Amino acid sequence: MINKRRSAAVLLGLLATTALIGTPPSAAADDETAEPPAEPPKVELVLDVSGSMRARDIDGRSRISVAQQAFNEVVDALPDETQLGIRVLGATYRGKDKKQGCLDTQQIVPVGPVDRAQAKAAVATLRPTGFTPVGLALRSAAQDLGTGSTARRIVLITDGEDTCAPPDPCEVARELAAQGTRLVVDTLGLAPDEKVRRQLLCIAGATGGTYTAAQSADELTGRIKQLVDRARDTYTATPTVVGGSAGCDNAPLLAPGVYTDREAFAEHRWYRVPVRPGQELRASVSVALDRPVNPDYGVLLRATAPDGRELVRGVDAGSGRTDVVSAGLRWSAAEEGSPAPAPSGVQPARTVCLVVSNSFAPRTGTQVTPGMPVELTVDVVAASPAPDGPDLGRGWALLLLLTLAGLVTGLVAGLLTRWWVATWREN
């Protein structure tokens, strides 16, 4: 009984000490609003209609019939603001001339506001026919979507690997990612084949997309709907292509915005950002793992002064994805003091160097060129320091305050204990 009461007394003492010390400051909330996109999101569905799509191994039905049903349901549920196109491959050529068959890809529904009846009718007439020119179809789909400021997404549905390379579909995906446009390719596999799975994983990984194996009609329909809906939530600005340098002196000067670059294995790339007194630099970087790498890797983002002094080191910002590694940092010009004002009375901007480094190592046989896709986001805003907590002093003053707090805590605990013991004996 006494031990329990002493525990309660000590708890009260700790609460009293906490009250003396104060509560930790809370982080300030950012009040930022995103501008509405200039144009609607665009998606193109790319369907394999090669001869293997006749196989009847999905819920006892042919692969093509399952895909057609899924397309119909997706078209019916399509958000009004999303523009959709449909491209097919291997749908028309019935001969055996591989050279001619590997050119067999057509857009049957142009990208734009969807006429649902027209789209369903176009898909309903498809019959499995020819070869599988996946690489050519991906390149053509990117051209169908064009360029612009909004998200663009390709959803590839196939049951087999490319039978027409070159162009190799994985190389085409890397080529599209290297162009610096915001294009994501998601892949859906309809056959449990390991070679197909590896190829579709490579295509998706090169562009930051996803791979899914669909083993039933419901899985296929549900996944396509998710990917079409996701187009509305993806980034709505096209990154600017930039080339980082090997040092700060000749690094490109960046304004607030989103940039894309390529970084080789174990490389350091430098960029410069002007920051004025009273402003705060916010930066983040993401590196896409578009090829196999060894398991020990990381990305580091640092801000340094032009003379090489490190100002701040970024922290990992994991998103839960295994195909992208990210880091971010914040730095305020006030942390380094204000420079002398110019004759005009305006304080000049400081040049801050951003350094993106990686410790990736390629696996045996992995292609090292081109470099891995890098996306760098830079923003400069008014400084918003966290509110100060109670100042407890420093050195001997802080030690004295903590000693007094401990004595008060012990005294209160002792008095409460004696009172509880006396009361317990009387009762």
C-alpha positions in Angstrom: 0.0 0.0 0.0 2.8 2.4 1.0 4.7 1.6 -2.2 1.7 2.4 -4.3 1.2 5.7 -2.5 4.9 6.6 -2.9 4.6 5.8 -6.7 1.7 8.2 -6.9 3.6 10.8 -5.0 6.6 10.5 -7.3 4.3 10.8 -10.3 2.9 14.0 -8.9 6.4 15.2 -8.4 7.4 14.4 -12.0 4.3 16.3 -13.2 5.3 19.2 -11.1 8.8 19.2 -12.7 7.3 19.0 -16.2 5.2 22.0 -15.4 8.3 23.9 -14.3 10.2 23.0 -17.4 7.4 23.6 -19.8 6.1 21.7 -22.9 8.0 21.3 -26.1 7.3 23.7 -29.0 5.0 22.5 -31.7 5.8 22.7 -35.4 4.3 25.6 -37.3 1.8 24.5 -40.0 2.4 25.5 -43.6 -0.3 27.5 -45.2 0.3 26.7 -48.9 -2.3 26.2 -51.6 -1.6 24.5 -54.9 -2.7 26.2 -58.1 -5.3 24.3 -60.1 -3.8 22.3 -63.0 -3.8 24.1 -66.4 -5.3 21.1 -68.2 -6.9 17.8 -67.2 -5.0 14.6 -66.6 -4.5 12.3 -69.5 -4.4 8.5 -69.6 -3.8 6.0 -72.4 -4.7 2.4 -72.0 -2.4 0.1 -74.1 -3.9 -3.3 -74.7 -2.1 -6.4 -76.1 -4.2 -8.1 -78.7 -1.6 -10.6 -79.8 -2.4 -14.2 -80.6 -1.7 -15.4 -77.0 -4.6 -13.4 -75.7 -6.9 -16.2 -76.9 -5.8 -18.4 -74.0 -8.7 -19.3 -71.7 -7.1 -19.3 -68.3 -8.8 -16.4 -66.4 -12.0 -17.5 -64.6 -12.5 -20.0 -67.5 -12.6 -17.2 -70.0 -10.2 -15.9 -72.7 -7.8 -13.2 -71.7 -9.1 -10.8 -74.3 -12.7 -11.2 -73.2 -11.7 -10.4 -69.6 -9.8 -7.3 -70.8 -12.7 -6.1 -72.9 -15.1 -6.4 -69.9 -12.6 -4.5 -67.7 -12.3 -1.7 -70.3 -16.1 -1.4 -70.5 -16.4 -1.0 -66.8 -13.5 1.5 -66.6 -15.0 3.6 -69.4 -18.4 3.7 -67.5 -16.7 4.8 -64.3 -14.2 7.3 -65.9 -14.1 10.6 -64.0 -15.5 13.4 -66.2 -12.3 15.5 -66.0 -10.0 12.7 -67.1 -9.1 12.5 -70.8 -8.7 8.9 -72.0 -7.2 7.2 -75.1 -6.9 3.6 -76.1 -4.0 2.0 -78.2 -3.7 -1.6 -79.2 -0.8 -3.8 -80.4 -0.9 -7.0 -82.5 -4.5 -6.4 -83.4 -4.6 -6.3 -87.2 -1.8 -8.2 -89.0 -2.6 -12.0 -89.4 0.4 -12.9 -91.5 3.8 -14.4 -90.5 6.1 -11.6 -91.7 7.7 -10.5 -88.4 9.0 -7.3 -89.9 5.5 -6.2 -90.9 3.8 -7.7 -87.8 6.1 -5.8 -85.5 4.8 -2.5 -86.8 1.2 -3.5 -85.8 0.0 -0.9 -83.3 -2.9 1.6 -83.7 -4.7 4.2 -81.6 -8.4 3.2 -81.7 -9.6 6.0 -79.4 -7.8 9.4 -79.4 -6.9 11.0 -76.1 -9.6 13.4 -75.1 -13.1 13.6 -73.5 -14.5 10.1 -74.0 -17.4 9.1 -76.1 -18.3 6.1 -74.0 -20.4 4.3 -76.7 -17.7 4.8 -79.3 -14.9 3.5 -77.0 -16.9 0.4 -76.0 -17.7 -0.3 -79.7 -14.0 0.0 -80.7 -12.9 -2.4 -77.9 -15.6 -4.9 -78.6 -14.4 -5.6 -82.2 -10.9 -6.6 -81.1 -9.8 -10.2 -81.9 -6.4 -11.7 -80.9 -4.2 -11.7 -84.0 -0.5 -11.0 -84.3 2.9 -10.2 -82.7 3.7 -8.2 -79.5 5.5 -4.9 -80.3 5.4 -3.6 -76.7 8.4 -1.2 -77.2 7.0 0.4 -80.3 3.5 0.7 -78.7 4.9 2.5 -75.6 6.8 5.0 -77.7 3.7 5.6 -79.8 1.5 6.0 -76.7 3.9 8.7 -75.4 3.4 10.6 -78.6 -0.4 10.2 -78.4 -0.4 11.8 -74.9 1.8 14.7 -76.1 3.4 17.3 -73.8 1.8 19.6 -71.3 1.7 20.7 -67.7 -0.5 17.9 -66.3 0.1 14.3 -65.3 0.3 11.7 -68.2 -0.1 8.0 -67.5 0.2 4.9 -69.7 -1.5 1.7 -68.5 -0.1 -1.3 -70.3 -2.1 -4.6 -70.2 -0.3 -7.6 -71.7 0.1 -11.3 -71.3 3.6 -11.8 -72.9 7.0 -10.2 -73.3 7.9 -8.2 -76.4 8.5 -10.4 -79.4 9.7 -7.6 -81.7 12.8 -6.0 -79.9 14.4 -3.8 -80.9 13.3 -1.4 -79.6 13.5 -3.1 -76.2 10.5 -2.0 -74.1 12.7 -1.4 -71.0 15.1 0.8 -73.0 12.1 2.7 -74.4 10.8 3.3 -70.8 14.2 4.6 -69.8 14.3 6.8 -72.9 10.9 8.3 -72.1 12.0 8.9 -68.5 15.2 10.6 -69.7 13.2 13.1 -71.7 12.3 14.8 -68.4 8.5 14.7 -69.0 6.1 13.6 -66.3 5.2 10.3 -67.8 4.4 7.2 -65.7 3.9 3.7 -67.1 2.0 1.2 -65.0 2.0 -2.4 -66.1 -0.6 -5.2 -65.7 0.4 -8.8 -66.4 -2.2 -11.4 -67.4 0.0 -14.4 -67.4 2.0 -16.0 -64.5 5.3 -16.0 -66.5 8.6 -15.0 -64.8 10.2 -13.4 -67.9 7.1 -11.3 -68.5 7.0 -10.3 -64.9 10.7 -9.1 -65.0 10.1 -7.1 -68.2 7.0 -5.4 -66.9 8.7 -4.6 -63.6 11.6 -3.0 -65.5 9.2 -0.9 -67.6 7.3 0.3 -64.5 10.4 0.9 -62.5 12.1 3.0 -65.1 9.2 5.6 -65.1 8.2 5.4 -61.4 5.1 3.3 -62.2 3.8 0.1 -60.7 3.5 -3.6 -61.7 0.5 -5.8 -60.9 -0.3 -9.4 -61.7 -4.0 -9.7 -62.5 -5.3 -13.2 -62.0 -9.1 -12.6 -62.3 -11.5 -10.3 -64.0 -12.3 -8.4 -60.8 -8.6 -7.8 -60.1 -8.0 -6.5 -63.6 -11.0 -4.1 -63.5 -10.3 -2.9 -60.0 -6.6 -2.2 -60.7 -7.3 -0.3 -64.0 -9.8 1.9 -62.2 -7.3 2.7 -59.4 -4.6 3.7 -61.9 -7.0 5.9 -63.9 -8.1 7.6 -60.7 -4.5 8.0 -59.6 -3.8 10.2 -62.6 -5.8 12.9 -60.9 -3.6 12.8 -57.9 -0.2 12.7 -59.5 2.1 15.7 -60.0 0.6 18.4 -62.2 3.7 20.3 -63.3 6.2 19.1 -65.8 9.7 19.2 -64.3 12.4 21.3 -66.0 15.4 19.4 -67.3 18.6 20.6 -65.7 22.2 19.3 -65.6 23.9 19.4 -62.2 27.7 20.0 -62.2 30.7 18.5 -60.4 31.2 21.5 -58.2 29.4 24.6 -56.8 31.3 27.3 -58.8 29.7 26.3 -62.2 26.5 24.8 -60.9 23.2 25.8 -62.5 21.3 28.5 -60.7 17.8 27.3 -59.7 14.6 29.3 -59.0 11.8 27.7 -57.1 10.4 24.8 -59.1 10.7 21.2 -60.0 13.7 19.9 -61.9 14.7 16.5 -63.4 18.2 15.3 -63.9 20.2 12.0 -64.2 22.8 10.9 -61.7 25.4 8.1 -62.1 26.2 5.6 -59.5 28.1 7.0 -56.4 28.0 10.5 -58.0 27.7 14.0 -56.5 25.8 16.7 -58.4 25.7 20.4 -57.5 23.1 23.1 -57.9 22.9 26.7 -56.6 19.9 28.5 -55.1 19.9 32.2 -54.0 18.4 32.8 -50.6 17.8 36.3 -49.1 17.8 37.2 -45.3 14.4 36.4 -43.8 13.9 33.5 -46.3 13.9 29.8 -45.8 15.2 27.2 -48.4 13.2 24.0 -48.6 14.4 21.3 -50.9 13.7 17.6 -51.5 15.2 15.0 -53.9 14.0 11.7 -55.1 16.1 9.1 -57.0 14.2 6.4 -58.9 15.7 2.9 -58.7 15.0 2.0 -62.4 17.5 -0.9 -62.4 18.8 -3.6 -60.0 21.1 -2.2 -57.3 22.8 -3.7 -54.3 20.8 -3.6 -51.0 23.1 -1.2 -49.2 22.3 2.2 -50.7 21.2 5.7 -49.8 20.6 9.3 -50.9 22.0 12.3 -49.2 20.9 16.0 -49.8 23.1 18.7 -48.3 23.2 22.5 -48.3 26.6 24.1 -48.2 28.2 27.5 -48.5 30.2 28.3 -51.6 33.4 27.7 -49.7 32.3 24.1 -48.9 31.1 24.6 -45.3 28.1 22.4 -44.6 25.1 24.4 -43.6 22.6 21.6 -43.1 22.3 17.9 -43.9 19.0 16.5 -45.2 17.1 13.6 -43.6 15.6 10.6 -45.2 11.9 11.0 -46.2 10.8 7.5 -46.9 7.5 7.1 -48.7 7.0 3.4 -48.2 8.0 2.8 -51.9 10.9 0.5 -52.7 11.6 1.9 -56.1 12.2 5.5 -55.0 14.6 6.9 -52.3 14.1 10.4 -51.1 15.6 13.0 -48.7 14.7 16.6 -47.8 16.1 19.6 -45.9 15.2 23.1 -44.6 17.6 26.0 -44.0 17.0 29.6 -43.1 19.3 32.5 -44.0 18.9 33.8 -40.4 20.9 30.8 -39.1 24.1 32.3 -40.6 23.5 35.9 -39.7 22.7 38.8 -42.1 25.2 40.0 -44.7 26.1 43.7 -44.9 23.4 45.6 -46.8 24.2 46.9 -50.3 24.5 50.6 -51.0 20.8 50.6 -52.1 19.9 49.4 -48.6 18.7 46.0 -49.9 20.4 43.0 -48.4 21.9 40.8 -51.1 20.9 37.2 -51.5 23.3 34.4 -50.4 24.2 31.6 -52.7 23.5 28.2 -51.2 24.8 25.1 -52.9 22.7 22.0 -53.0 24.5 18.7 -53.3 22.8 15.5 -54.3 24.8 12.4 -53.5 24.1 8.7 -53.7 25.8 5.5 -52.5 24.2 3.2 -55.0 26.2 0.2 -56.3 25.1 -1.7 -59.5 24.6 -5.4 -59.4 26.7 -7.6 -61.7 25.6 -7.0 -65.3 23.5 -3.9 -64.5 23.7 -1.2 -67.1 25.2 2.0 -65.6 24.3 4.5 -68.3 22.2 6.6 -68.5 22.2 7.7 -64.9 19.3 7.1 -62.6 16.3 9.6 -62.7 16.5 12.4 -60.2 13.7 14.8 -59.3 14.7 17.9 -57.3 12.1 20.2 -55.8 13.2 23.7 -54.7 11.2 26.3 -52.9 12.2 29.6 -51.1 9.6 31.0 -48.7 9.4 33.4 -45.8 11.3 32.0 -42.8 8.9 30.4 -40.3 10.9 29.4 -37.2 9.3 27.2 -34.6 8.1 29.1 -31.5 10.6 29.4 -28.7 10.1 27.3 -25.6 10.6 28.7 -22.1 14.2 29.9 -21.7 15.7 27.9 -18.8 19.1 29.5 -18.9 22.5 27.9 -19.6 25.5 26.7 -17.6 25.4 27.1 -13.8 21.9 28.8 -14.0 20.4 25.8 -15.7 22.1 23.4 -13.2 20.8 25.4 -10.3 17.3 25.4 -11.7 17.3 21.7 -12.2 18.7 21.2 -8.6 15.9 23.3 -7.2 13.3 21.4 -9.2 14.7 18.1 -7.9 14.6 19.4 -4.3 11.0 20.6 -4.6 10.0 17.3 -6.2 11.6 15.3 -3.4 10.1 17.6 -0.7 6.6 17.3 -2.2 6.9 13.5 -2.5 8.1 13.2 1.1 5.3 15.3 2.5 2.7 13.5 0.6 4.1 10.1 1.7 4.1 11.1 5.4 0.5 12.4 5.1 -0.7 9.2 3.5 1.1 7.0 6.1 -0.4 9.0 9.0 -3.8 8.8 7.5 -3.4 5.0 6.9 -2.3 4.4 10.6 -5.3 6.4 12.0 -7.7 4.4 9.9 
